[in-house]
């Protein structure tokens, strides 16, 4: 019955997506009914718990005292009484500022005001002592300062309160941007030295989550909730289904270590709480704006000889909240029953789409040359020699070219493909051009509207209900090039804009309902329901610029595709040495690429108080659906490169005559539609052992069901015993030995992998108020957290079960020769499968110890050790567990050294292995037959598998840090300052450079790409003193000024971990080298095969000194410490000393002027001017594809790239923003 009701609700919500604001009331009624029918459950905890012990003047506990908790904004009241130990608890309390009143016959009334409770807080009111006297007398205690001194919780967390949210200006409009100023939050942006927190483009599905590493964790370990609703994108465990707008947010709390078992998520949880209405009407209207006219020019644009991008941002918004009063009735006339809050904001954005650098074919009158490549003229050798990648062989000959001039005929399809490229706009022979003849800094619009509403209903003093609803709708352009991403600051060169931008009409809906019932002073229950829906459709804004039929492209596909004329033109690339990238995979047959995600959850907390114990029990249920495109190249993938074996030596000349270097094509694409179920239950006990010591114990049991396929096919799973028999699943006429899935064998789990019934996560925290005054507190604890894989982990094992395959890579075909006759299926190679015995999910164990001390000026200093250990991490996006890889020396063992380099009659020459590295010494057949899977009956059947990656959970990492914070949250000057000295270590190859040795995990243990050794943050607000005794004009001029800002510094990321494990090392085996009885008489280029005996392990250079020493200005790696020569049979250093990118530094500042007027000066007009990077301080940086990170030597041992190790670029510029707000 319950399941039927819930499914009906979810279906009903889908129907209501187009009628949002009008249905909130009806939806609330339906949800309330469902919740009342539902057994106990727990969602993401956003409510708080407040405890205390009442004493008399002699120190004896006072039982039977009445305790009243009052919400200072809404006037909402809750009552309880102390038990025999004088102890009381208020559970499931919404975040707000409260007062506490204690009454007992024969004693004066004790009252404390300004007690701030934040999301998921556990706070204890200290110092409650009842004095003898009459109840008409009151002892008032100011408690506001207690908010920053937790005395009864060992968790490690950080809070951004409303004061910071409203007075420290961030560049974007997402409150989660404040994550960047919290301790232990490291940027993960890789080689480009910018903040990895996206601020320029606010949109549905985006957000800072996924761009930061918290305390050394993977980005996928961060989770985020809004008013209890789970709003993460489960496809990547990144982004946000809703924008947590800073103007609509009351607070943001981040739990980073050893928090309680009552939290359903972890190991890092961001809890955002929205604003709500109160007893008085409050509202505001505002507008933010910024324009490129007043911004500084970024060095990336200046160095590329392009003007400032014409970016513009306009954010008008409005909000109002208060009591909901029905005219001409007595309902809520005391303003204590029903409250509302409504807010909306429009985001009008023309955003910077990044800098494009490219080599494009010239036309008539191109800058720097009269050569028209589009008409077959490639005669300007000097011009071609200045282009990146064209210095050698730039002037084509043969295949219809004579001395660079086309004398034969052009291929009509090649001509059309060439016409898709923009014309050159700069002279590559000019200094500063970088060897590119095209540079562009474009803008694109990215607009959306957001609505957020909340209704709070106090049915009685013991029964409370609130419902929230958020809706967003986008009208934006996705990236002008690659679908999933934006330009950021610089595209990986060479890349050009796509002929048609991609229109995004995204939308999302997030609903939360919370019903709290106080059954008695010792028993409270909280029911929670949430539903998140995210839809991300994308389609080309002008299909005529990309579809084959409209463009006139008519070459034959390898496979039969429905509506071939509506398929977009192929992906085109030169792999960095040929044509410029123009990449987009085939869209669905209806012309769109979409992703849909739904996350419903039902939950409950039951709180019971006995003696000095506050116990909590609960259950959490969530079902996650995720559909997202496979992004396969149904449209085909073309490579035109200067090194093509049948080419002219010039990639664009090859394109003109239709000569390909490579071609491949997917037979059809699939849209994975997966789901998983999470069911959890827990118990906790918060025990007030004494007045000064609180012990929290908890245990959480979680069933994290694996991802399963909604279509019933399942995932590919690997069975070695079947491989030994040459048995396995079959699809499209091909047999996959060793691989099965549910559709072909129902005994194989639909998930493809194993699953545990329950994971268990213990938690223990302790807090010791050393002197009982809250001045010195010692806190610490331990927590274990299992968290679910994102969908991307299993994606690779899905396409093959549906029969979706790439053709074999065709080498050097012509465009005209393409067709079904070449359409073999690449069935046996390049596969991914799951391990059916793997039943793990990622796990983090976190621990901390904190010393907190109150300092003068009502400030708080905390010094903490914070550590964590993560294991069972997935390996899906690295090069580990490719079980057909060759280990060190495999080729030497089977074939000796350089068997293909010694022609008959020249046994000691080695001349067939050239210094260019064109011949590795081993041919493809020799390499393949040496592989482990080339054995057994598959050899005779010619069915042995090639590359095979097994997805499992064997990765691990750890983090250790000193974190110091100094906070002051009251008075004219408030600040939040923190410093982190930490180290993130683990197995490399994740979210950065590929692992150097994928055959041995331990060889790759080192500093991770998310490591930032030093992190410093400062956020501050200073309100200038107010003059009360001046006339109105003087007060208006001098009062109401304030200044606020943010200062940040992060040391650089590890270059080897973030970029490439060997810096694209090109070295040589010197002449005269003897190995395995063979001697070479001339130097040959070193590679993995001829030095290590395997093509699968990266050849590492040998260090001769510390490359961090002897550095010059702007130099970050000393090339003199790397040997240019390699010795066969010996590997270099897998892990270098920590070589970092330049450090990141930024300062933002805002100036406010507030005018107050009206009765009691309750109305305020605010003007704000903000400068981001206001010092206009560009940071030194490497860039994507930076030549300064290529370690290249020539055969004599000289460094062929003198710029290696030098960061020659800078990035970053000042941005100005203004804001006007009227609040009442």
C-alpha positions, 0 to 999 in steps of 0.5 A: 500500500505504501509503495503504491501511494509513493509511486502515485505521488512521484507520477503526480509530481511529473505531471505537475512540473508545468504548474509549479507555484500553483500546486504547492498547497495541494502537493503539501496535502498529498505529501502529508498524507503519504508521510503519515502512512509511512513507517519511520525513516531518515533523510539528510538531517537539517534540523538541530538538537538543543540540550541542557541541564538545570541546576539550582544555586547550590549545584543540585539538579532541578527536575520538573522545571518548565523549559520553553524554546521560542523562535525569535523570528516566527514566535513559534513556541515549544515546551518541555520539562526537565527530568529527574536529572534536570536534563532536557532536550529539544529535538528536530529544531529548524535552524534559527535564532532562539531564546530559552526560558526556564521556570520553576516555582520558588525560583526566578525565571531564567532566560537566554536569548540569541541562541543560534542553532544551525543545520544538524547542530548538537548544542548544549545550553551551559550555565543554567542556574536558577536563583531563589525568588519569585517567578515575576523576576527574570535573570537574562543571559545574552547567549549569542556568543555561544553560537561559535563555541560548541561544547558537546559535539566532537564533529569537525564542521564549518559554518557560513552564517547569514551575516557572511552570506549577505555581507561578503560578496562572491562573484557568482550567485551560488552560496556553495561558492563559499566552500572555497574559503573553508579549511581543507578545501583544495582546488582541483583545476589541474594545470591552469592556475585558476579557481576550480569553483565555477562562478562565471556561468550560473546554470541548472546542473552546475555548481562548485560541488565537483570542483573542490577536494575536501580534506584530500577526498575525491571530488565525488565524495562531496555531497550536497543537500538543500533543506534536506533534499538530495540535489547532487547529480548522480551521474558524476556525483558533481553539480547541483540540481538547483542553484543554492542562491545566496540571496535565498539562503539562510546558512550553509554548513559543511561537515567534513570529519567524524560527524554523527551516524544520523547523517545519511550522506558522507564523508563530506556533506554540504547542508544548505538551509533556505530562508523562511518567513516569520511574524513580521513581513520582510522582503527585498528587491535587488539587482546585480550587474557587471559589464565587460566595459569596466573589467580589466583585460585578461592576459590570455586575451591580450597575449592572443591579440583578441579584445576583451570578451563582451561579457554582461551579467544582470541579476534582478531578484525579489523576495518576500516573507511573513505571516500568511493571513487570510483577509476578513477571517481570524485565521492566524491573526496572532501571526503564530500559525502559518508563514510563507517565503517566496523568492525569484531571480532572473539570471541574464548572462553573456559569459566568457566562453574561453580562448580558442587557439587553432591552425585553420586553412587559409582563404583569400587575403588571410593575414600574413599570406596570399596563399589560399589553402581552400583552393589547393594553394599550399605554396607559402613554405615560410608561412606553413613553417611558422604554424604549430605542427607544420614546420616539417612537411608543411608543403605537400607533394604527391597525391595530386600536389606539385610543389604545394599546388593542387594539380589534381581534383579535390574531394567534394566532401573534403572541401565541405569539411574544410569550409566548416573551419573559420578563416584565419584572423591573425598572422602566425609569423608575428611575435606573440601569435604562438604559432596559431593563425586563429584566436578567438574569445567569444561569449555565449548567453546562459540565462535562467529563472529560479523560483523558491517558496516555503510554507511553515505551518504550526498545527499545534505547539507540538506539531510542525510542518514545512514544505519547500519548493524550488524550480529552475528553467534555463535558456542557455547555450552549451559549449561551442565545442565539446558538449559536456564542458565549457571553455573556461579560460583556455581550450586545449589547442588546437580547437575551433568553435563548432559551427552551431552552438548547442541550446540547453533548455534545462529544468529542475524541481526540488520538493521537501516536506518535513513533519515534526511531532513532539509526543512528550517531553522525552519523545519526538518524531520527524518525518521527511520527504524529498523529491529532486528532478533534473532534466538536461536536454541539449540540441543544436540551435541551427541544425542546418550548419551541422547536419549532413544533408543540409551541408551536402555531405554524402560519403557512405557510412560504414553502418546503416543508420536511420535518417543519415541526412540528419546525422551531424558531420563527423568528429574531426581531429589531428591529435595535436599534430594536424587539423584543429579539433572540431568535436561533437559526438552523434546526437540522438535520432530526434536531434537532442542529447539529454540527461534525466535524473530523479532522486526521491527519498523518504525518511524519519528520525525518532528521538527519545530522552532518558536520564542524560541520554538523547537517543536517536533511531531512524531509517532512510530510503532513496531511489536514484534514477539516472539517464544520460547519453553514451556519447558514441561517435555514430557520426564517425570519427575522422583523423587528418594528421601530418604523419599519415602514412599515405598522406601529403605531409600536410593534414589540411591538404589531406582533407582537401583531397579526401585522404584520411589518416584514421577513421572509425564509426559506432554502429549505434549509440545507447542511452544508459538508464540506470537506477539504484536503491539505498536503504539505511537505518541507524542508532545514536546515543548522545550521553551527557556523562557529566556537566563537562563531558559529552560522549556520542556513539552511533552505528549506521547500517546501509544497503547501498544497492548497486547500479542496475540497468532499467532495460534488463540487459545488465552489465558485462561481467568477467569470468576467467573460467569461461575464458579458458573454455572460449565461452561467453556471451554473444551479440551481433554475431560476435562471441565475447569469451569470458564475458556474460551479462544478465540478458544472455545468462540470468544467473549473472546479476543484473548489476554485473557486480556483487552487492553487500546486504549491509555496510556498517559505519561506526561513529564515536565523538567526545567533547570536553568542556575543560572548565565548564565555562565554554572557554576551553573545549577539547573535541574529537572523534572517528567516523566511517562513511560508505558512499555510492559510486556515480553512474560513470563508474559502470558506464563502460561495461554497458555498451557491449551488452547492447551490441554497440561497437566501434568499427576497427580503426581504418588506417589511411582510407580515403573518404570516397572509399568509406562504405559498408564493405569496410564495416567490420565490428571491433568486437574482441578489443577495447572492452570494459567489464565488471568484477562479479566478485566485487561487492564494495563501495567507496569508504572513508574513515575520518578522524580529528582532534580539536582544541578550541579556545575563546580569545579576547574580542569574543573570538574563537581559536581552533587548532585541529589535527584532521585526518582520513583514510579512504579505500575501496575507491573505484578505478573506472577513470584510470588505466589500472586493472587492464588485465591484458597489459604486459608486465616489465620485460615481457617482450624481451622474454619472448622475442629478445631485444629489437627483433625488427631492427636488425635486417638480414646481414646487419646483425649489429646495426639496428638501423631499422629502428630510427631516431624518429621513433617510428619503429619500436622494435616490435610489431603489432602481432608480436605485441599481441601474441605476448599478451596474457589473454592470447592463450587457450582455445581462443587462439585457434578460434581467432577470438582472443580479447585485446584490451580488457579493463576490469572495474573494481574498488582497489584504489586508496588514499590518505590525508593528514593536516593541521588546520587552524581557524580564528573566527569572530562573529560579533561586533563591528569587525567579524572575520573567518580566517583559516590555514591548512598545512596538509598532505593528500597521498594515494594511488595516482591516475585519478582525475589527473595524469595516467599512472606510470605503471598500471600493472602495480598499484604501489609504484604509483603511490605519491602526492595526489593531483588534489594536494595543495600543501598550504591553503589560507583563507580570510573573509572579513566584514567591517562596519564603520562606527555609527554616529548617533548625535549628528544631524540627519545630513551628517548621519546620512553621509557618514553612517552605513558604510562597511567594507568586506572581502576575501583573500585566498592563497593556495600553493600549487598542484603537483605537476606530475600527478596533475598533467603527465607522469613523465612530462611526455619524455622523449629520450634516446638509447645512445649509440654503442649500447649493448643489451641481451647480446645486441649492440646498436651503432647509432642512437635510437629513440627510446620508448616503453617497448625497447627499454622496458619490454612492454608498451603498457608501462610509461617510460620514465626519465632517470633523475640525476639531481633534485629538479626543484633546485637551481630554478630561475625566474618563472621556472618550476622544473629544472630540466638538467636533472633529467637524463636524456638517455635511457638504459634498456632493462632499467626504468627511471623514477615513477614518483618525482620530488613534488614539482608544483604549479605556481601558487594561486592568489586572489583578493576580492573587496566590496564597499557598501553604503546603507541608507536606513529610513522609515519608522525605527529605520526598518527600511534599508537602501543598499549600494554595493560595489565589488572588485574581484581580483581587485588588485588585478593580479594575474597568476603565473600559469601553465596552460592546456597543451603547454609546450613548457611541459614537454621534456624533449631531448635530441639524439645527442642528449641536448634539450630540444625544448628550452622552455621546458619547466617554465610557466610563460603565461599569466591568467586572471583579471579584475572584475567589477560588479555593482548591486542595489538592494532595497530591503524592508 
